[in-house]
């Protein structure tokens, strides 16, 4: 089995569009959540959202933009940034040993737009040819494959909010097995209101008054998640390939675990995620006590955070590692969140700190036994466990290694 290392990262998020800006935001505990008045005017119960500032025209020409929704452009930009960060030229990935695996579970806006165009113009031939490629869930990998001209694996993983985590895990497995030498992987989430109005209808979103304090993972006062999005990308490659080309190794994927609850379509179980965590730890050959930072899924919902707390305690007992919930700053990045957690963890390790869980004031009876990291810790994590979980009870856990 090949060792699998991280050699490049790219990020487009509400915290910034480059690694240094995002690392600074994480260190400072700065929120990227805003209030969108348009959503309230449309009838949303909550107007809260993460805000991504991204100039697509500065990165892609008109022909390229024609076949990509916003989030696919963000994913392609993050992927190309990750390649540059890894010190790779595009020509080096144009072979069948280099591939793509991304997590994505919707492309809602394009479907709405093409229906509106048909109703307005009265003929399908007047919709335009780009929407067929923009509306597919696999829009990221099909467009990125065309842009980069990779010739290896090209897959999109759809498993709700665990999509990004599974994409990184599957990419790692393919490299470890020797099936691919290098994979650009990650996840992306559209941030428009059209894609999440049904979530709002469920009463899943926070209605707090202060946007910066709305997302409150594990806190007794949490009242729902804040929707967000963007894109995260990583270059994973075999240790042998990275060493051969003299690449800077940022970290290592030590273990990948997965599970499904087999219970409720929307309510997470108290033991499903623990099986994914245990599998990831076993795969990595790491004991629970060796984890020094747990990057929690923690979306700030009453039921979800309580279930994750129970799962963490099932694996770690009452001596949990420091637990961080980045979604307090970013909101819930849905399909990209499992991949962005790996990027955020890599940034923390590179810059020598563990990010705080902002807005955490007091636990409730279900979260009181967790060792929640309330303030920034000036210490680089060495072994990190990242959790992601999605509707339908799909769970992914990753163990990351940094430094010696």
N, C-alpha and C positions, 0 to 999 in steps of 0.2 A: 504493500500500500504506500502510495506517495504522500508525503507531507504536503499540506495545502496552505499557502501563505497569501497574505494581502499585500499587494505592491502599489495599489493606486486607489484613490477615492474621489468621488465627485458628489456634490450635493446642491440641490436647489430647494430651499425650504423657507418657511416664514422667519427663520433666524438669519438668513443670508444665502448668498449664491456662490460662496467659495469657502474652502476649509478654514482659513484664518478668521474670517468674519463669524462663522458659525461657532468656532471654538471659543472666541471671545464672548459671544452671547451665552454659551453654556456656562462658562466660568463665572460670568457676572449674574447669572440667573435672570436673564432678560426674556420677557414674554414676547411672542410674535402674534398674539391674538388681538383682534380688533372687532369693532361693531360695524356690521354692514346694514345700513338703514334700508337698503332696497329689499332685503329679506323680510324685514318687519312690515314694510309696505305691501308686500306680496301676500302676507298672511302667515308668515312663520311665527312660531312661538318664541324662537330664539334667533337673534341676528348675529350671534357670535361666530367668528371664523378666524382661522389662521390666514394671514395675508402674504401672498408670494408676489414679489416684484420681479418680473422676468421679461426682458425685451426679446421676443422671438425673432423680430426682423433683424436684430443685430447678429444673430447666430445662423439663420437659415434663409435661403433665397425663396422667392415666391413659389417656384415649382416644388420645392421641398415642403413648404408649409401647406401646400394643397392637400397632401395626403396624411397630415398629422394634426390631431387635436393638441391643445395646449400642453397637456400632461405628457404626451409622447415627445413633443419638442423639448420639454424640460428633461425627460429621461435621456434623450439622445445627447443633449448638451452635457448632462451629468456624466454620461458614459464617455464622451470625448474628453471631458475634463479629467476623468479618472485615468484614461489612457495616457494623457499628457503627464499627469502626476506620476504615473508609473514609469515614465521615460520611454514610452513606446511610440513608434511611428505607426501610422495607419497601415503602411505597407507590411509591417511585421505580423499583422493579424489576418492577412488575406490568405488563409490556408485552412485545411480541414482539421487542424489541431487546435483551432481557436473558435470559440462559440459564444452563444448568448443565452442567458436564462433570466427572465424578469418576472416579477410578480405584478399582476394587474387583474382586477375583477369587474371592471366596467368601462364603458365609453358612452356615457349616457347623453351628453350634449349633442353629439353628432346625430343620434337617432331623433332627438327632438327637432334639430335644425332641418333635417331632410324631410320630415313630415310637414313642418311649417312651409318649406319651399314648395312642396307638391301642392299644398292647399292654396298657396299664393299664386303659383304659376300655372297650375292645371295640367301639367304634363311631366311625367317622370324624366323625360329626356332633358328637361330644363333644370333638374336638381344639381347636375354637375357630377363629374366622375370621381372626385376626391373623397366623397362621403363613404363609399364602400370600404375604403382603406382606413378612414378615420373612425368608423363605427365599430370595427372589430375589436374584441378584447385583446387580440394579439397585435394590435397596431404598433406597439413599441418595438417588438422584436422584428416584425416584418420591415418596418422603416429603418431600424438601426442596421439590420442585415444588409439592406440596400445601400445605406450610407457608408458603412465600414467595409462591406464586401467580405465579411467573414464567411467561411465555408464549412464550419463545424456545426454543432448542435444549435438550434434556434427554437426555443420553447418559451411559452408564457404559462406561468402557474397561476391558477385561479382557485383560491381557497379563502376568500373574504380577507379578514384582517391579519391572517397568518401568511398571506401570499408572498410577501417580501422575505419573510423568514425562511419559508420553504424554498424559495428561489436560490437563496444563498446556500442553504443546506444541500440541495440537489446539485448545484454547481460544484460544491466542494466534493461531494461523493463521486461525481463523474471524473474529476481530476485525480482524486485519491485512487480510483480504480484504473487509472491510466487511459481512460477513454478519450480524454481531452488534456491538452497541455495547459491551456489558459482559457478562462471564461470571464466575460464581462457580465456581471449579474447585478441585480438590484430590484427596485420596485418603484411604482409611481401611483399617484392618486390625483384625479381631477378635483378641482377646488370650487367649481361653479355650483350655484344653488340648485340647478336642475337635477344634479346627481344625488342630492341628499334630502330633498323635500320629504320623502317617505320616512327617513330617519326622524325628521322633525315631528312628523305625524305620530310617531311612536312615543313622543315625549322623552326622547333619549338625550336631548341637548340641555346644557346648562342654561339657565335664564338669569344668572347672576348679573348684577348691575355693572361691576367693574370688569372690563374684558381681561385685564392683566391678572385678575385674581379668580377668574371663573373656573379654570381647570384646577381641580384640587384632589389629585390622586391620594387615596388612602386616608384623606382627612374626614373627620366626622361630619363636616359641613358640605361635603361634595353633593352636587345635585344633578350631575349629568356631564357628558363629554362635550368638548368643543371640536367641531369638524375642522380639518385642515388637510394639507396635501403638499404636492411638489414631487420631487424625485430624488432617489439616492442610488448611487452606482459604485461598484467595487470591481477592481481587477483582481481576480484570484488566479494563481498559477502554481504549478508544482514547485516545491522547494528547489529541486534540481534545475528546472528551467530558469528560475529567478536567480539562483546562484551563478549559473553559467553566463548570464548576461550582465552580472554585476548589479542587479537591482537592489534598491533599498527595501528591506523587508519591514513593513509597518506592523504586522501582527500575523497570527496564525489561526486558522479554523481548526480547533482541536477536536470538537465533537458536535454532532448533530443528532437531535432526537425529535421524534414526532409521535403524535397520538390523535385519536378522536374520542370524544366523550361518549358517543353512542347513547345519548339521552335526549336533551331538549334542543330544538333548533335555534333558540335565542338565549337561553339561560345557561351559563357555563356551570360545569359540575365542580364538586369539591375535590376531585381526584384525577380528572383527565389530564390536566396540564402537568401534574406531578409526574405522570408516567413519561411525558416528553422530556422533562427535566432530568429524571433519573436515567433515561436512555442516553441523553447527551453527555451526562457525567460519565456513564459507563463507557461510552464510545471514546471519550477523551482520556480515560484512565485517570480521572481526577476525583478526589474525595470531596464531599460537600464542604468540609472545613477549609479546603484550599481555594474556594471562591472568595475573592476579596471585594467584588462589586456585583450586585445583581441588578441588571438593567430590566426593570419590570415592564410588563405590558401596560398595566395600570392606566385605564382610560378615564378615570374619575367618575365612573358610574357606581351607584350604591351596590348593586348585585355583582358586577364584574370585579371590582376591587376586593370585595369580601371573598369571592371565590378564589381569586389569585392568592390572597393572603392565606387561605386554608391550604391551598396547594403548596405554597412555599414552606409553610410550617410542617406539612406532611414529609417534605424532603429534608429540611434542615433542622427540624425540631425548634426549640425556643431560642437557639443560638444562631440566628440568621446573620448572614453577612450584611454589610451596609447595603440598603435597598434604595435605589434611585428611580425616580419616575420622570423621565424627560418630557412626557406629555403635559406636565404642568406648565412648561414653557411653549411647547409647539402645538398643543392640542393633539387630537388623535388623527394621525396621518394615514389611517385606514390601510389600504393595500400596500403602501410603501413602508409602513412603520417597522416591520420586522427587519427590513434592509437598512433603514435609516438608523435604527438602534446600533447596528454594527458600525456604521460610519461614525456616529456620535461617540461610541466607545473607543474607536480607533483614535479619534481626535483627542479624547481625554487622556489616553495613554501617551500619545505623542507630546502633549503639552503638560503632562505631569500633574493632573488633578482628577478629582471625582466630582461630577456636577451635583448640585443640590436639588432637592425636591422642593421647589418654591411653593408657596401657598399652603404648605402643611403646617397646621397649628396644633391640632390635637387629634389623636386617633379615636376610633370608636371601639366597641368591645371586640369587633372582628379583626381589627388591624393593629391593636395595641401591642401585640407581641413581636411585631416587625421592627427591625433596627433601621428606621427611616433616616436617611442622611438629609438633615435639614439645611445644613450649610456646606459650602464648598470645602472639600478636603484637599489639602496640598500634598497629594500622594498619587502616583501613577498606578492604576490598577494593573495587576499582573495576570489574573485569571478572572474573566468576566462571564457571567451567564446571562444571556439575552432571551427573554420570553416574548412570544406573540401568540395570539389566540383569536379565532374568528367565529362568526356565526356558523351554526352547524356543528360546533364543537371541534373544529380543526385547530390543532396546537403544534407549534414549532419552538424548539429551544436550541440555542447554539452556545457552545463553550468556546471562548476566544482566549488566546494566549498572547501576552505582550512581554517583551524583554526576555531575560534569561529564565 
